Amino acid sequence: MDVPQDRSRPREQPTIGQIFMAFFRLGLTAFGGPAMVAYIRRLAVAEKKWLSDASFKHGIAICQTIPGATAMQAAAYAGLRAGGPWGGIAAYVAFGLPAFFLMLVLSIIYSRSHELPAVISLFAGLQVIVVAMIGNATLNFGRKYLHNCRDIGLALFTALALGLGLSPIIAILGAALLALLLYRNAGQQAQSASHPAPFALRQLRPALNLAGACLGALLLLFFLDRTLYTLAVLMMKIDCFAFGGGFASVPLLFHEIVNVHHWMDNQTLMDGIALGQVTPGPIVITATFAGYLLAGIPGAVVGTVFIFTPSLLLLFAATPLFDRLQHSVLFQRAMRGILVSFVGLLLSVTMHFGLAVHWRPVSILIAAAAFIALYRKINILYVVGLGALISIFLL
Protein backbone atom coordinates (compact mmCIF):
# COMPACT_ATOMS: atom_id res chain seq x y z
CA MET A 1 0.00 0.00 0.00
CA ASP A 2 1.33 3.42 -0.90
CA VAL A 3 1.46 5.47 2.28
CA PRO A 4 3.96 8.12 3.38
CA GLN A 5 7.06 6.58 4.91
CA ASP A 6 7.97 7.23 8.55
CA ARG A 7 11.50 8.47 9.22
CA SER A 8 11.37 6.75 12.59
CA ARG A 9 10.85 3.30 11.07
CA PRO A 10 13.86 0.96 11.16
CA ARG A 11 15.75 0.33 7.96
CA GLU A 12 14.83 -3.35 8.11
CA GLN A 13 11.13 -3.99 8.36
CA PRO A 14 9.97 -6.58 10.90
CA THR A 15 8.99 -9.97 9.54
CA ILE A 16 5.36 -11.03 9.41
CA GLY A 17 6.14 -13.56 12.14
CA GLN A 18 7.56 -10.86 14.41
CA ILE A 19 4.48 -8.70 13.90
CA PHE A 20 2.19 -11.65 14.57
CA MET A 21 3.89 -12.67 17.81
CA ALA A 22 4.09 -9.10 19.12
CA PHE A 23 0.36 -8.57 18.67
CA PHE A 24 -0.58 -12.06 19.83
CA ARG A 25 1.15 -11.41 23.14
CA LEU A 26 -0.61 -8.06 23.40
CA GLY A 27 -3.94 -9.68 22.52
CA LEU A 28 -3.64 -12.02 25.53
CA THR A 29 -4.23 -9.02 27.78
CA ALA A 30 -6.47 -6.98 25.47
CA PHE A 31 -9.12 -6.12 28.06
CA GLY A 32 -10.76 -2.73 28.09
CA GLY A 33 -11.74 -2.20 24.45
CA PRO A 34 -10.61 1.23 23.19
CA ALA A 35 -8.35 1.58 26.25
CA MET A 36 -6.01 -0.89 24.52
CA VAL A 37 -5.12 1.77 21.94
CA ALA A 38 -2.61 3.24 24.41
CA TYR A 39 -0.88 -0.14 24.74
CA ILE A 40 -0.81 -0.60 20.97
CA ARG A 41 0.83 2.81 20.65
CA ARG A 42 3.43 1.91 23.29
CA LEU A 43 4.25 -1.33 21.47
CA ALA A 44 4.34 -0.01 17.90
CA VAL A 45 5.69 3.53 18.47
CA ALA A 46 7.71 3.60 21.69
CA GLU A 47 9.10 0.05 21.90
CA LYS A 48 9.34 -1.28 18.34
CA LYS A 49 9.52 2.11 16.55
CA TRP A 50 7.55 0.66 13.64
CA LEU A 51 5.89 4.03 12.97
CA SER A 52 6.00 7.59 14.23
CA ASP A 53 3.65 9.06 16.80
CA ALA A 54 2.19 11.40 14.16
CA SER A 55 1.49 8.46 11.87
CA PHE A 56 -0.16 6.53 14.70
CA LYS A 57 -2.44 9.48 15.51
CA HIS A 58 -3.36 9.70 11.84
CA GLY A 59 -4.24 6.00 11.96
CA ILE A 60 -6.44 6.44 15.03
CA ALA A 61 -8.35 9.19 13.23
CA ILE A 62 -9.00 6.74 10.39
CA CYS A 63 -10.06 3.98 12.81
CA GLN A 64 -12.53 6.28 14.54
CA THR A 65 -14.06 7.26 11.21
CA ILE A 66 -14.79 3.80 9.80
CA PRO A 67 -17.00 1.12 11.40
CA GLY A 68 -15.59 -1.61 13.59
CA ALA A 69 -13.75 -2.14 16.87
CA THR A 70 -11.24 0.69 17.30
CA ALA A 71 -8.54 -1.31 19.12
CA MET A 72 -8.59 -4.10 16.51
CA GLN A 73 -8.27 -1.55 13.71
CA ALA A 74 -5.48 0.29 15.51
CA ALA A 75 -3.53 -2.99 15.71
CA ALA A 76 -4.14 -3.60 11.99
CA TYR A 77 -3.04 -0.07 11.10
CA ALA A 78 0.20 -0.44 13.06
CA GLY A 79 0.87 -3.76 11.34
CA LEU A 80 0.04 -2.22 7.97
CA ARG A 81 2.56 0.56 8.42
CA ALA A 82 5.18 -1.86 9.78
CA GLY A 83 4.86 -4.66 7.23
CA GLY A 84 2.46 -3.67 4.47
CA PRO A 85 -0.89 -5.44 3.85
CA TRP A 86 0.33 -8.82 5.13
CA GLY A 87 1.63 -7.07 8.25
CA GLY A 88 -1.80 -5.54 8.76
CA ILE A 89 -3.49 -8.92 8.40
CA ALA A 90 -0.97 -10.55 10.76
CA ALA A 91 -1.49 -7.92 13.46
CA TYR A 92 -5.26 -8.01 13.07
CA VAL A 93 -5.51 -11.80 13.32
CA ALA A 94 -2.98 -12.14 16.11
CA PHE A 95 -4.56 -9.42 18.26
CA GLY A 96 -8.00 -11.06 18.07
CA LEU A 97 -6.95 -14.72 18.24
CA PRO A 98 -6.73 -15.04 22.06
CA ALA A 99 -10.25 -13.65 22.44
CA PHE A 100 -11.56 -16.10 19.83
CA PHE A 101 -10.05 -19.16 21.50
CA LEU A 102 -11.24 -18.18 24.97
CA MET A 103 -14.72 -17.29 23.74
CA LEU A 104 -14.93 -20.62 21.90
CA VAL A 105 -14.06 -22.52 25.08
CA LEU A 106 -16.60 -20.51 27.10
CA SER A 107 -19.27 -21.10 24.44
CA ILE A 108 -18.69 -24.87 24.58
CA ILE A 109 -18.92 -24.85 28.37
CA TYR A 110 -22.05 -22.68 28.24
CA SER A 111 -23.84 -24.96 25.77
CA ARG A 112 -23.24 -27.97 28.05
CA SER A 113 -23.92 -26.41 31.45
CA HIS A 114 -26.28 -23.44 31.11
CA GLU A 115 -29.24 -25.42 32.54
CA LEU A 116 -27.48 -26.22 35.84
CA PRO A 117 -28.99 -24.31 38.81
CA ALA A 118 -25.74 -22.57 39.75
CA VAL A 119 -25.13 -21.53 36.14
CA ILE A 120 -28.71 -20.24 35.84
CA SER A 121 -28.14 -18.07 38.92
CA LEU A 122 -24.80 -16.91 37.55
CA PHE A 123 -26.23 -15.74 34.24
CA ALA A 124 -29.30 -14.23 35.88
CA GLY A 125 -26.89 -11.84 37.56
CA LEU A 126 -24.75 -11.35 34.48
CA GLN A 127 -27.82 -10.42 32.45
CA VAL A 128 -28.67 -7.49 34.71
CA ILE A 129 -25.02 -6.42 34.55
CA VAL A 130 -25.33 -6.44 30.75
CA VAL A 131 -28.36 -4.13 31.06
CA ALA A 132 -26.26 -1.81 33.23
CA MET A 133 -23.35 -2.08 30.80
CA ILE A 134 -25.43 -1.19 27.72
CA GLY A 135 -27.14 1.56 29.70
CA ASN A 136 -23.75 3.00 30.64
CA ALA A 137 -22.63 2.80 27.01
CA THR A 138 -25.79 4.71 26.02
CA LEU A 139 -24.95 7.41 28.56
CA ASN A 140 -21.34 7.65 27.35
CA PHE A 141 -22.40 7.85 23.71
CA GLY A 142 -24.96 10.50 24.63
CA ARG A 143 -22.48 12.66 26.52
CA LYS A 144 -20.06 12.43 23.61
CA TYR A 145 -22.37 12.96 20.65
CA LEU A 146 -25.54 14.77 21.86
CA HIS A 147 -24.91 18.51 22.05
CA ASN A 148 -28.20 20.20 21.13
CA CYS A 149 -31.89 19.64 20.45
CA ARG A 150 -31.27 18.42 16.91
CA ASP A 151 -28.97 15.68 18.20
CA ILE A 152 -31.46 14.63 20.86
CA GLY A 153 -34.34 14.63 18.37
CA LEU A 154 -32.41 12.50 15.88
CA ALA A 155 -31.40 10.03 18.64
CA LEU A 156 -35.00 9.70 19.83
CA PHE A 157 -36.17 9.25 16.24
CA THR A 158 -33.84 6.28 15.73
CA ALA A 159 -34.81 4.80 19.12
CA LEU A 160 -38.49 5.01 18.14
CA ALA A 161 -37.75 3.54 14.71
CA LEU A 162 -36.04 0.51 16.22
CA GLY A 163 -38.77 0.15 18.83
CA LEU A 164 -41.37 0.00 16.04
CA GLY A 165 -39.46 -2.80 14.34
CA LEU A 166 -37.53 -0.87 11.70
CA SER A 167 -34.17 -2.34 10.75
CA PRO A 168 -31.35 -0.49 12.54
CA ILE A 169 -29.44 -0.37 9.26
CA ILE A 170 -32.31 1.55 7.66
CA ALA A 171 -32.43 3.79 10.73
CA ILE A 172 -28.68 4.48 10.49
CA LEU A 173 -28.89 5.31 6.78
CA GLY A 174 -31.94 7.49 7.43
CA ALA A 175 -30.09 9.34 10.18
CA ALA A 176 -27.16 9.97 7.83
CA LEU A 177 -29.50 11.44 5.19
CA LEU A 178 -31.38 13.54 7.74
CA ALA A 179 -28.07 14.83 9.07
CA LEU A 180 -27.25 16.33 5.67
CA LEU A 181 -30.25 18.62 6.21
CA LEU A 182 -30.22 19.03 9.98
CA TYR A 183 -26.57 20.07 10.21
CA ARG A 184 -26.23 22.11 7.03
CA ASN A 185 -26.01 25.33 9.10
CA ALA A 186 -24.25 23.78 12.08
CA GLY A 187 -20.96 25.51 11.38
CA GLN A 188 -19.10 22.41 10.27
CA GLN A 189 -16.30 23.20 7.91
CA ALA A 190 -13.98 21.04 5.95
CA GLN A 191 -10.44 21.00 7.21
CA SER A 192 -8.24 23.17 5.08
CA ALA A 193 -4.81 22.70 6.58
CA SER A 194 -3.53 20.86 3.54
CA HIS A 195 -4.62 19.63 0.17
CA PRO A 196 -5.49 15.94 -0.17
CA ALA A 197 -2.55 13.84 -1.28
CA PRO A 198 -2.54 12.57 -4.88
CA PHE A 199 -4.45 9.34 -5.26
CA ALA A 200 -3.83 6.41 -7.59
CA LEU A 201 -6.13 3.44 -8.08
CA ARG A 202 -3.28 1.03 -7.32
CA GLN A 203 -3.43 2.23 -3.71
CA LEU A 204 -6.68 0.30 -3.38
CA ARG A 205 -5.12 -2.97 -4.56
CA PRO A 206 -4.81 -4.51 -1.04
CA ALA A 207 -8.46 -3.72 -0.33
CA LEU A 208 -9.55 -5.13 -3.69
CA ASN A 209 -7.51 -8.30 -3.14
CA LEU A 210 -9.07 -8.79 0.28
CA ALA A 211 -12.54 -8.11 -1.13
CA GLY A 212 -11.92 -10.73 -3.81
CA ALA A 213 -10.85 -13.31 -1.23
CA CYS A 214 -13.90 -12.51 0.88
CA LEU A 215 -16.22 -12.88 -2.12
CA GLY A 216 -14.61 -16.21 -2.98
CA ALA A 217 -15.15 -17.46 0.58
CA LEU A 218 -18.79 -16.37 0.47
CA LEU A 219 -19.37 -18.21 -2.81
CA LEU A 220 -17.79 -21.35 -1.35
CA LEU A 221 -20.06 -21.17 1.71
CA PHE A 222 -23.09 -20.57 -0.52
CA PHE A 223 -22.57 -23.88 -2.28
CA LEU A 224 -21.35 -25.88 0.74
CA ASP A 225 -23.58 -24.72 3.61
CA ARG A 226 -26.38 -22.17 3.32
CA THR A 227 -26.61 -21.74 7.09
CA LEU A 228 -22.96 -20.73 7.33
CA TYR A 229 -23.40 -18.50 4.27
CA THR A 230 -26.33 -16.70 5.93
CA LEU A 231 -24.31 -16.31 9.12
CA ALA A 232 -21.34 -14.87 7.20
CA VAL A 233 -23.47 -12.32 5.32
CA LEU A 234 -25.24 -11.30 8.53
CA MET A 235 -21.97 -10.74 10.40
CA MET A 236 -20.50 -8.73 7.52
CA LYS A 237 -23.60 -6.55 7.46
CA ILE A 238 -23.34 -5.91 11.19
CA ASP A 239 -19.67 -4.93 11.00
CA CYS A 240 -20.21 -2.63 8.03
CA PHE A 241 -22.58 -0.46 10.09
CA ALA A 242 -20.94 -0.62 13.54
CA PHE A 243 -19.67 2.96 13.56
CA GLY A 244 -18.38 4.27 16.87
CA GLY A 245 -16.73 1.11 18.21
CA GLY A 246 -17.74 -2.34 19.41
CA PHE A 247 -20.80 -1.33 21.43
CA ALA A 248 -22.40 0.02 18.26
CA SER A 249 -22.73 -3.57 17.07
CA VAL A 250 -25.08 -4.54 19.93
CA PRO A 251 -28.29 -3.08 18.43
CA LEU A 252 -27.44 -4.73 15.11
CA LEU A 253 -26.71 -8.10 16.75
CA PHE A 254 -29.96 -7.87 18.70
CA HIS A 255 -32.06 -7.04 15.65
CA GLU A 256 -30.57 -9.62 13.30
CA ILE A 257 -30.01 -12.56 15.66
CA VAL A 258 -33.04 -12.19 17.93
CA ASN A 259 -35.71 -10.41 15.91
CA VAL A 260 -35.02 -11.39 12.30
CA HIS A 261 -33.50 -14.89 12.37
CA HIS A 262 -34.70 -16.01 15.83
CA TRP A 263 -31.48 -17.92 16.42
CA MET A 264 -31.65 -17.14 20.15
CA ASP A 265 -33.72 -15.14 22.62
CA ASN A 266 -32.85 -11.93 24.48
CA GLN A 267 -31.52 -13.72 27.53
CA THR A 268 -29.19 -15.99 25.57
CA LEU A 269 -27.76 -13.06 23.61
CA MET A 270 -27.17 -11.23 26.88
CA ASP A 271 -25.34 -14.30 28.17
CA GLY A 272 -23.10 -14.15 25.10
CA ILE A 273 -22.43 -10.44 25.62
CA ALA A 274 -21.55 -11.13 29.25
CA LEU A 275 -19.08 -13.83 28.21
CA GLY A 276 -17.63 -11.41 25.70
CA GLN A 277 -16.81 -9.03 28.52
CA VAL A 278 -14.70 -11.55 30.42
CA THR A 279 -12.57 -12.31 27.37
CA PRO A 280 -9.88 -10.07 25.90
CA GLY A 281 -10.86 -8.27 22.73
CA PRO A 282 -13.91 -6.27 21.61
CA ILE A 283 -17.54 -6.95 22.47
CA VAL A 284 -18.20 -8.12 18.89
CA ILE A 285 -16.45 -11.37 19.84
CA THR A 286 -20.02 -12.30 20.80
CA ALA A 287 -20.17 -13.40 17.14
CA THR A 288 -18.11 -16.44 18.15
CA PHE A 289 -20.72 -17.35 20.75
CA ALA A 290 -23.63 -16.86 18.32
CA GLY A 291 -21.88 -18.84 15.60
CA TYR A 292 -21.09 -21.75 17.93
CA LEU A 293 -24.66 -22.03 19.23
CA LEU A 294 -25.92 -21.98 15.64
CA ALA A 295 -23.49 -24.35 13.92
CA GLY A 296 -20.80 -25.57 16.31
CA ILE A 297 -17.10 -24.89 15.74
CA PRO A 298 -17.53 -24.14 11.98
CA GLY A 299 -20.16 -21.57 12.93
CA ALA A 300 -17.86 -20.02 15.52
CA VAL A 301 -15.06 -19.70 12.96
CA VAL A 302 -17.31 -18.28 10.23
CA GLY A 303 -19.04 -15.86 12.62
CA THR A 304 -15.72 -14.55 13.92
CA VAL A 305 -13.98 -14.24 10.55
CA PHE A 306 -16.83 -12.38 8.91
CA ILE A 307 -17.59 -10.05 11.83
CA PHE A 308 -14.03 -8.72 11.52
CA THR A 309 -13.28 -8.90 7.79
CA PRO A 310 -15.22 -5.78 6.65
CA SER A 311 -13.40 -3.61 9.21
CA LEU A 312 -10.02 -4.71 7.88
CA LEU A 313 -11.12 -4.24 4.28
CA LEU A 314 -12.40 -0.73 5.03
CA LEU A 315 -9.16 0.13 6.82
CA PHE A 316 -7.14 -0.89 3.77
CA ALA A 317 -9.44 1.18 1.55
CA ALA A 318 -9.74 4.21 3.83
CA THR A 319 -6.03 4.71 4.55
CA PRO A 320 -5.17 6.16 1.11
CA LEU A 321 -8.57 7.92 0.86
CA PHE A 322 -8.75 9.43 4.33
CA ASP A 323 -7.43 12.89 3.39
CA ARG A 324 -10.31 13.26 0.94
CA LEU A 325 -12.89 12.00 3.43
CA GLN A 326 -11.85 14.32 6.24
CA HIS A 327 -12.02 17.31 3.88
CA SER A 328 -15.61 16.54 2.85
CA VAL A 329 -18.31 18.60 4.61
CA LEU A 330 -21.02 16.16 3.49
CA PHE A 331 -19.08 13.25 4.94
CA GLN A 332 -18.68 15.07 8.26
CA ARG A 333 -22.43 15.74 8.45
CA ALA A 334 -23.37 12.17 7.60
CA MET A 335 -20.91 10.79 10.16
CA ARG A 336 -22.35 13.03 12.84
CA GLY A 337 -25.83 11.75 12.08
CA ILE A 338 -24.66 8.13 12.17
CA LEU A 339 -22.94 8.53 15.54
CA VAL A 340 -25.93 10.35 17.02
CA SER A 341 -28.23 7.57 15.78
CA PHE A 342 -26.34 4.99 17.83
CA VAL A 343 -27.34 6.77 21.03
CA GLY A 344 -30.96 6.10 20.14
CA LEU A 345 -30.28 2.54 19.04
CA LEU A 346 -28.43 1.73 22.26
CA LEU A 347 -31.24 3.31 24.29
CA SER A 348 -33.80 1.11 22.54
CA VAL A 349 -31.73 -2.05 23.10
CA THR A 350 -31.23 -1.17 26.78
CA MET A 351 -35.02 -1.02 27.16
CA HIS A 352 -35.50 -4.32 25.29
CA PHE A 353 -32.89 -6.09 27.40
CA GLY A 354 -34.33 -4.56 30.56
CA LEU A 355 -37.80 -5.87 29.76
CA ALA A 356 -36.38 -9.35 29.11
CA VAL A 357 -34.85 -9.64 32.59
CA HIS A 358 -36.80 -11.19 35.49
CA TRP A 359 -36.27 -8.40 38.01
CA ARG A 360 -36.03 -9.09 41.75
CA PRO A 361 -34.91 -6.75 44.55
CA VAL A 362 -31.44 -8.31 44.57
CA SER A 363 -31.07 -8.06 40.78
CA ILE A 364 -32.13 -4.41 40.89
CA LEU A 365 -29.41 -3.72 43.46
CA ILE A 366 -26.82 -5.60 41.37
CA ALA A 367 -27.77 -3.63 38.25
CA ALA A 368 -27.67 -0.30 40.10
CA ALA A 369 -24.31 -1.09 41.70
CA ALA A 370 -22.88 -2.23 38.36
CA PHE A 371 -24.09 0.92 36.61
CA ILE A 372 -22.56 3.18 39.26
CA ALA A 373 -19.28 1.25 39.17
CA LEU A 374 -19.06 1.44 35.37
CA TYR A 375 -19.96 5.13 35.45
CA ARG A 376 -17.10 5.68 37.88
CA LYS A 377 -14.74 3.86 35.46
CA ILE A 378 -14.22 0.75 37.60
CA ASN A 379 -12.61 -2.00 35.50
CA ILE A 380 -15.39 -4.06 33.91
CA LEU A 381 -13.64 -7.32 34.85
CA TYR A 382 -14.03 -6.44 38.53
CA VAL A 383 -17.67 -5.49 38.00
CA VAL A 384 -18.50 -8.72 36.14
CA GLY A 385 -16.47 -10.91 38.51
CA LEU A 386 -17.98 -9.54 41.71
CA GLY A 387 -21.46 -9.49 40.18
CA ALA A 388 -21.10 -13.13 39.13
CA LEU A 389 -20.01 -14.16 42.63
CA ILE A 390 -22.92 -12.35 44.27
CA SER A 391 -25.37 -13.82 41.75
CA ILE A 392 -24.35 -17.44 42.48
CA PHE A 393 -25.18 -17.04 46.17
CA LEU A 394 -28.14 -14.63 46.13
CA LEU A 395 -30.08 -15.30 42.91
SULHU-V282527 format. One record per pair of residues at least 4 apart in sequence whose C-alpha atoms are under 8 Angstrom apart, sorted by sequence separation. I is the first residue (numbers start at 1). GAP is how many residues later the second one is. If there is no record, write none. Layout:
BEGIN
i gap
I GAP
I GAP
END
This chain:
BEGIN
i gap
5 4
9 4
14 4
15 4
16 4
17 4
18 4
19 4
20 4
21 4
22 4
23 4
24 4
25 4
26 4
31 4
32 4
35 4
36 4
37 4
38 4
39 4
40 4
41 4
42 4
43 4
44 4
45 4
51 4
52 4
53 4
54 4
55 4
56 4
57 4
58 4
59 4
60 4
61 4
62 4
63 4
68 4
69 4
70 4
71 4
72 4
73 4
74 4
75 4
76 4
77 4
78 4
79 4
80 4
83 4
84 4
85 4
86 4
87 4
88 4
89 4
90 4
91 4
92 4
93 4
94 4
96 4
97 4
98 4
99 4
100 4
101 4
102 4
103 4
104 4
105 4
106 4
107 4
108 4
109 4
110 4
115 4
116 4
117 4
118 4
119 4
120 4
121 4
122 4
123 4
124 4
125 4
126 4
127 4
128 4
129 4
130 4
131 4
132 4
133 4
134 4
135 4
136 4
137 4
138 4
139 4
140 4
141 4
142 4
143 4
147 4
148 4
149 4
150 4
151 4
152 4
153 4
154 4
155 4
156 4
157 4
158 4
159 4
160 4
161 4
162 4
166 4
167 4
168 4
169 4
170 4
171 4
172 4
173 4
174 4
175 4
176 4
177 4
178 4
179 4
180 4
182 4
183 4
184 4
199 4
200 4
201 4
204 4
205 4
206 4
207 4
208 4
209 4
210 4
211 4
212 4
213 4
214 4
215 4
216 4
217 4
218 4
219 4
220 4
221 4
222 4
225 4
226 4
227 4
228 4
229 4
230 4
231 4
232 4
233 4
234 4
235 4
236 4
237 4
238 4
242 4
244 4
245 4
246 4
248 4
249 4
250 4
251 4
252 4
253 4
254 4
255 4
256 4
257 4
258 4
264 4
265 4
266 4
267 4
268 4
269 4
270 4
271 4
272 4
273 4
274 4
275 4
276 4
281 4
285 4
286 4
287 4
288 4
289 4
290 4
291 4
292 4
295 4
296 4
297 4
298 4
299 4
300 4
301 4
302 4
303 4
304 4
305 4
306 4
308 4
309 4
310 4
311 4
312 4
313 4
314 4
315 4
316 4
317 4
318 4
321 4
322 4
323 4
324 4
328 4
329 4
330 4
331 4
332 4
333 4
334 4
335 4
336 4
337 4
338 4
339 4
340 4
341 4
342 4
343 4
344 4
345 4
346 4
347 4
348 4
349 4
350 4
351 4
352 4
353 4
359 4
360 4
361 4
362 4
363 4
364 4
365 4
366 4
367 4
368 4
369 4
370 4
371 4
372 4
373 4
374 4
378 4
379 4
380 4
381 4
382 4
383 4
384 4
385 4
386 4
387 4
388 4
389 4
390 4
391 4
14 5
31 5
41 5
42 5
43 5
44 5
45 5
51 5
63 5
68 5
79 5
80 5
82 5
83 5
109 5
114 5
115 5
141 5
146 5
147 5
161 5
162 5
166 5
179 5
183 5
221 5
242 5
243 5
253 5
254 5
255 5
256 5
257 5
258 5
264 5
277 5
291 5
292 5
294 5
295 5
326 5
359 5
373 5
374 5
378 5
390 5
30 6
43 6
44 6
45 6
64 6
79 6
80 6
81 6
82 6
113 6
114 6
145 6
146 6
161 6
162 6
222 6
242 6
257 6
258 6
276 6
277 6
291 6
292 6
293 6
325 6
326 6
374 6
44 7
45 7
63 7
80 7
81 7
161 7
221 7
222 7
242 7
257 7
258 7
276 7
291 7
292 7
45 8
79 8
80 8
221 8
241 8
258 8
276 8
291 8
292 8
79 9
80 9
162 9
276 9
290 9
291 9
374 9
60 10
63 10
78 10
79 10
158 10
161 10
239 10
242 10
273 10
276 10
290 10
291 10
373 10
45 11
63 11
76 11
77 11
79 11
218 11
238 11
258 11
275 11
288 11
289 11
291 11
41 12
76 12
79 12
254 12
288 12
291 12
75 13
76 13
78 13
79 13
158 13
273 13
287 13
288 13
290 13
291 13
370 13
26 14
60 14
76 14
158 14
218 14
238 14
272 14
41 15
59 15
76 15
218 15
238 15
254 15
288 15
75 16
76 16
287 16
288 16
75 17
158 17
272 17
287 17
370 17
59 18
272 18
59 19
73 19
285 19
72 20
75 20
287 20
154 21
269 21
366 21
56 22
234 22
72 23
284 23
72 24
51 27
50 28
51 30
40 31
50 31
51 31
263 31
50 32
150 32
362 32
363 32
37 33
362 33
37 34
40 34
44 34
250 34
34 35
36 35
40 35
249 35
33 36
34 36
35 36
246 36
247 36
13 37
33 37
34 37
37 37
246 37
247 37
33 38
40 38
246 38
10 39
9 40
10 40
8 41
9 41
8 42
9 42
8 43
9 43
8 44
6 45
7 45
6 46
6 49
23 52
235 52
19 60
231 60
19 64
30 65
16 67
20 67
24 67
27 67
28 67
228 67
14 68
15 68
19 68
23 68
27 68
227 68
231 68
235 68
239 68
13 69
14 69
23 69
26 69
27 69
172 69
238 69
239 69
13 70
16 70
20 70
24 70
25 70
27 70
28 70
228 70
232 70
236 70
240 70
16 71
19 71
20 71
23 71
24 71
27 71
28 71
228 71
231 71
232 71
235 71
236 71
239 71
240 71
19 72
23 72
24 72
27 72
169 72
231 72
235 72
236 72
239 72
9 73
17 73
20 73
21 73
24 73
233 73
236 73
16 74
20 74
24 74
228 74
232 74
236 74
232 75
3 78
1 83
168 83
169 83
270 83
1 84
168 84
267 86
168 87
266 87
167 88
267 89
266 90
267 90
248 94
251 94
214 95
243 95
244 95
251 95
254 95
243 96
250 96
248 98
251 98
250 99
211 102
210 103
277 103
278 103
277 104
207 106
278 106
207 107
277 107
207 109
137 110
206 110
207 110
274 110
206 111
204 112
134 113
204 113
204 116
203 117
85 121
199 121
199 122
197 126
196 127
195 128
196 128
196 131
191 135
192 135
190 136
191 136
190 137
190 138
190 139
127 140
130 140
189 140
188 141
190 142
127 143
130 143
126 144
127 144
130 144
188 144
126 145
129 145
188 145
127 147
123 148
126 148
184 149
180 150
183 150
180 153
179 154
180 154
179 155
176 157
177 157
179 157
180 157
176 158
179 158
175 159
176 159
178 159
176 160
177 160
176 161
175 162
176 162
175 163
107 165
172 165
173 165
172 166
175 166
106 169
172 169
171 170
172 170
68 171
67 172
68 172
103 172
67 173
68 173
103 173
67 174
68 174
70 174
67 175
68 175
69 175
70 175
67 176
68 176
69 176
70 176
103 176
66 177
67 177
68 177
69 177
102 177
168 177
65 178
66 178
67 178
68 178
64 179
65 179
64 180
99 180
64 181
99 181
107 181
98 182
99 182
103 182
107 182
111 182
159 182
98 183
103 183
154 183
158 183
162 183
104 184
108 184
158 184
159 184
160 184
96 185
100 185
103 185
104 185
107 185
155 185
159 185
163 185
95 186
99 186
103 186
107 186
151 186
154 186
155 186
158 186
159 186
162 186
154 187
155 187
157 187
158 187
159 187
100 188
104 188
152 188
155 188
156 188
159 188
160 188
151 189
155 189
159 189
154 190
155 190
145 191
104 193
145 194
146 194
145 195
104 196
142 198
145 198
141 199
2 201
141 201
142 201
1 202
141 202
1 203
1 204
100 204
139 204
1 205
138 205
138 206
138 208
72 209
137 209
138 209
72 210
34 211
71 211
135 211
134 212
135 212
33 213
69 213
69 215
134 215
135 215
134 216
131 219
92 220
131 222
89 223
131 223
128 226
128 229
127 230
85 231
124 233
128 235
132 235
136 235
76 236
128 236
131 236
132 236
135 236
129 237
133 237
73 238
77 238
125 238
128 238
129 238
132 238
133 238
136 238
73 239
128 239
132 239
136 239
68 240
125 241
129 241
133 241
69 242
73 242
129 242
68 243
67 244
66 245
31 248
32 248
33 248
66 248
31 249
32 249
33 249
66 249
30 250
31 250
33 250
29 251
30 251
28 252
63 252
66 252
27 253
62 253
27 254
129 255
62 256
62 257
126 258
129 258
59 260
62 260
126 261
125 262
126 262
125 263
123 265
125 265
126 265
122 266
125 266
122 267
124 267
125 267
123 268
122 269
65 270
121 270
122 270
125 270
121 271
124 271
121 272
119 273
121 273
122 273
118 274
121 274
3 316
3 317
2 318
32 347
32 348
END
